[in-house]
């Protein structure tokens, strides 16, 4: 099968040698099924099968109380149960008792399971105990910008060191239009592969509608789905801001406990991400978490998001693949947008038009907190200043 490469593929392939079940999770239409089929193609045996649990006939087999009937089903499909088998199950959230089925079959037969599920909300609630120590979970997110270019057939030089991502006027001219598309429409594969802007918006609206009508109704017992949709529209206008729970609950017209429940669900189903305060600032527990959307395209269909907010949101998602992020703040005195948690933390300040004074301010703050590596991240270079990382080179 011909498949566009994803950054997670090497790790997925390595996991085939692990005796644990491989679980791929992520938001709707992020590429889980394609990745599952690709991974199954890497298995060097024909004693394997792909099953889609959205299909009622295939789902019914795994809903049987007698789990040995699953083995009969696999035998009837041509698998040899006396040898190691690989079974790929797509959309496991449709079978609530699936973890028990998988555990029983792993204990009693030589089966390597490859699984996809639509959200960590389901996986964390149903898989924690049943398959403790028996699974390895891979989270999939919308395309990184390098993957985006790969899907578009645009050649690029991979960059893993931040120093190599500094503004390059030639690369800026070559890639700026692609990066603009990335900022506006996000990184969901079906959207990226569509050339017509109006159809991209239709696809995004369809993905969001499916999320509300299928994922929300399937995974949660919310009585106020209308309020959840209203919350999402309000959140899209607060990208990059700290979340004041009391004020936000009042704006949306829901209780604070309901708001907390909604936010947790949105985060665990990969719609939003919340960034905590860096331990080097004020007491982190007393500071609200900053809000971002996991995909620019989804945020853009919910509200008229400013260009600056979309840029900061994209940078959050681009940096998140390098590790855990936090932000640095000291009240109203100063704030640094992101701190990447590594052995030695790295600070990033995002500016639409970065200037030398922005760099000097970042240096002072970073020095105060003992952070030696720090970078300005910009979208456009002002005259005479190019000492910053360009967003389009964070690949």
N, C-alpha and C positions, 0 to 999 in steps of 0.2 A: 504494500500500500504506500503510495506517495503522500508524504506528510510534511508540512512546514515544520522545521525544527523548533523546539522550545528549550529554554535554558534548563528546565527540570529533567529533560530526557536522560542525560547521563546518570543522574542519581537514581531515576526510576529503573534504568537497565541494571545498575549495580544491585538494586534491591531484589532482583530475580534470584540472586544467589542466597538470599536471606530466607530462613525457613518460616518467617512470619508472613501474615497476610499483608498485601500492599493495598493501602486505601488512598484514593485520590479524591480530594474534596475541593470545593470552591463554589463561587457564585454561578448562577445559571448562564449557560452559553459561553463559558470561559475556555472550553476546549477539553473537558474531562473525557468525553466519549472518544474523541479523536486520539487523545493520549493513551487511553485504555487499549484501543485497537492497535495503536503503534506498539505498545508494550507487549501485547500478545504476539504480534508479529516477530518480536525479538526472541521468543521462546523457541529453542532449537529442537522442537519435536512436533509431531502432528497429533499427539495425545492431548489436545486442548480444545476449548470451546468458548465462544462468546455468547452470552445470554443477556437480553434486554428485559429488565423487570418492569418496564412500562407496558410490555405486552402481557395481557391477562393470562394467556395460556402458560407462559414461562413463569410468571409470578406465582400462579397457583401451585406449582410444584414445590416451591420453597415455603408455602404456607401450610403444607401438610404437617400433621402432628407426628407422623411416622417419618423420621428423617432419612431412613434407609430407602424410601421411595425416590429420593433425589438421586441415589446411586443407580437405581434401575433406569431412571430417566436418562442419566448420562451414558449408561451402557447402550441404551436404545439409540442414542445419538452417535454411536460408534466409538466411544471412549473405552479404553481397556483399564478397568479398575484394579488390575493386578500390577500395574505399573504406575509411576508418578504421573499425575494429571495436573493440568493447569486450567482453572475455571475462572473466566472473567465475567463478573456480574456488574451490569450497568444500572444505575439508579436504585441503589439498595434501600433508599428511604421509603420505598413503596411496600416493604416487607418488614414490619416492626420487630418480628422475632428472628430476623436474619442472623444477628450475632450468635444466637444459640445454635442455629443450624450450622453456621460456619465452624463454630467451636467443636461441635460433635463430629463433623466430617473431618476436620483437621486431626482430631484425636484418634479417629478410627480408620482413616484412609490416607493415602499419600497424595494429598491435594494441596497445590499452591493456589491460593485465592488472590485474584486481582479485582479490586472493588472500586466503584465510584459512588459517591453520595453528594447530594446537592448542597449540603451545608454542614459546618462544624456544629451547629445547634443540634442537629440530629445525632451526629457522631459522638459528641461529648456526652449526650444524655443516654444513648443506648449502647455505646461501645466501651465505656469506661470500665465497667466491671466484667462484662461477658468475655471480652478479649484482652484483658489486662496483660501486657507483656507478650501478646500474640499478634500484634499488628504494628506496622510502620506507616505513619500518615504523612502524605505529601499534600500541601496546600497549593492550589493553583490560583493565580491572579491574572488579571488582564495583561496583555502583552507589555513587556518592557519596550523601550523605544528601539533597542537593537532588534528585538523580535519583530516589531512593527516594520522596520526597514526590510528585514528578511522576507516577511509576508508580501511586501510590495516589490520585491526583487531589486532592491537598491543596495549596492555593495557598500560595506562599511568596515572600518578597522575596529575590532573589539578593544575596549579599554577597561582594565580592572584597577588601575592606579588613578587616584583622583588628579594627580599632577598631569596626567595625560589627557584630562578632560578640559583643560584650559581653552579659552576662546581661541578659535582659529578662523580668521576671516574667510578663508577659502572653503572650509567645511561649512561655515555658517551659510554662505551663499548657495552651496550645493544642497544642503539639507533643510533649510529654513521653512520651505513650503510643506515638506513632510512633517516637520515638527509642529507647525501650525495646525495641520490636520489632527495630529496626535492630541494636541491641547483641546481642540474643539470637540472631537468625536470619540476620544478615548481609545482603548486597546482591546475591545472585545473582537475576537477573530472575524466573525461574520460581518461586523461593521467595517473593519479594516479592509477586507477584501472587496467591499462594495465601493465602486467609483462614484456613484451618483449621490451627492449630499442629501437630497430629499429622501432617497431610499434609506440612507444611513439613519436618518431620524426616525423613519418608519420602523426600522429594525430595532432601534433603541426603545421606542415606545412599546413595541411588541414584547421585548425582553422584560421591560418593567411591568407590563400588564400580566405577563405570565408569572412573574415573581409574586405579585399581589394575589392573583387568582389561584395559583397552584401552591407555591412555596409557603406563603403566609397561612393560607387556609389549611394546608396539610400539616405543617409543622407547629403551628401555634393555635391556642384557643383564645384568640383575641375577639372581643365583642365589638370593638370600636376600630374596624379597619379603616373607616373614613378618617378618623383622627390620626392613624398611623400615616396615611398618605399626606395629610396636612402637615404632620411633623416633618416628613421628608422634604417637603417644599420649603419649610422654614429652615431646616438644617442646611439646605443647599445655599442659602443666603448667608450662612454663618461659617463657611469654610475658612479654616485657619484661625478661628476664634476659640477662646476658652468657653466651655459650656457652663452657663449658670443654670442649674437645674430648676431652681425656684422660678426664675424669670421665664425660662423656656416653657415650663408647665403652664404658667399663666397665659402665655401667648397662644399656645395651642388649645388651651381649655381642657386640660386633663390633670389628674392628680399627680403628685410627684412620684408615688410608687408606680403608677401606670407608665409614666415617662421613663423611669429607670428600667422597667421591664421592656419597653419598646426599644430603648437604646441598646440594651444587652442583646436583644433579638437581632437588630439591624447589624450589630457588630459581628455576631456569630454567624450570620448568613452572608457575610462579606459584602455588605452594602456600604457600611461606613467603617472608619478606623479612628480610634481615639488615642492621642499621644499624651503620655504623662509628663510631669515635670521632671527635669534632671535633678538628681540628688544634690548637685552643687549649688542650686538656687535657694529660694526661700523654702520653708518646710514643704516638701512635695505633696504631702497629704492635704495641705490646706489650699492647694492650687487646683483649679479645674483642669480637666484634660482638654486638649485642643482637638478640634473635629476636622476630619477629612473624609472624602468619598473615595472608595476603592477604584472608581472609574470616572474619568472626566465626562464621558458621554452620558452616563446615567445622571450625573449632577446637572448637566446642561439641559436635559429635557424637563427637569423639575422646576427650574427657575432661571431667570436672567442673571447668570453668574458673571461677575466682572472678569475681564481678561487677567487682571492681577491675581485674583483668587484661583482661577483655573490654572495659572502658571504655578502658583505655590502648591496647589493640590497635586499637579503632575509631578513636581519635584519630590513631594512626600512619597508618592508611589514609586518613583524611580530610585530614590535612596533606600526605601524600605527593603529592597531585595538584597542590600548589602548587610543588613542586620537590624537590630532593635533600635528604635528612635525615641528620643524624648525632646523636650524643649527646655531652654534655660531662661529663667525669669527672676527679676527682683522687683516685685511690685510694679509701680509705674515708672521706675527708674530706667530699666532697660529690659530687652528680651531678645534672645537669639532663637531663630525659628526651629532649628533641629540640632540635636547632638546624637551622633552615631555611637552606640555603645560598642566599644572594642576594648582590647587590652589598654590602649591609650585612646580616649574619646576624641572624636573629630566634630568640630562645630561648623555649622552651615547657616549662613544668613542669605535669604532669598530676596532679591531686588529685581524688579522689572527692568530698571535702568540703573545698574550699580555704578557707584562713583568711588573715587579714592577716599573720600571722607567716610563712606560706609565701611571701607576696608580698615581704616584707622580705628573706627569705633569698635568693630568686631575684634581687632587685635587687642584693644584695651580690656574688653570684657573677657575674652578668652584667657588672657594673661592673668587676670584677677582670679579666675577659677582653675588655673593650672592646666588649661587645655592648650597644648602646643600646636596641634594641627587644626587649622581653621581656613574656611574657604567662603568667599562670596560666590553666590550662584546667580547668574543673570540671564535675561532673555535677549536684550539688545545692548550693544556696546555704545556708550556715549563717546563723543569725539575725544581722542587722546587717552582713553583708558581701556585696557584690555586684560587687566589682572584679575580675572574671575573665571569660574567654571561656566561654560555655556550649557544650558539645559539639554540641548540637542546632542551633546557629546556624553551625557550620562546614559550610556547605552545598556 
